[in-house]
Amino acid sequence: MSSPSANGRAKRSDNSVQAQRLKMLAMLRRQPRSTYEFRRQGVSHPAQRIKELIALGCDIKSTRVTTVDGDGFSHPRVAMYELKFEPARLCLQPHLSTPDAR
């Protein structure tokens, strides 16, 4: 979402890969989250971001669940992710960059 900046123009939200990983970590620290929850928050490819967080040392477990969307449709085998461990160094890094992520 955009918000007005000091000059009155809309300011763009940072939706870089690093920002998406940080957003996902913040969400996972509170509780397990599904693919749909991440997508609603602007994460374009949750499975890839999870893979990158695991490569950075996070222990994230996934299970498959059935969810119901806002329109009442059932979606079987949606990934539900749970953060089991996060290396201390990730808390201190403002930009999570995955090695060899080019």
Order of alpha helices (4+ residues) and beta strands (2+ residues): beta-beta-alpha-beta-alpha-alpha-beta-beta-alpha
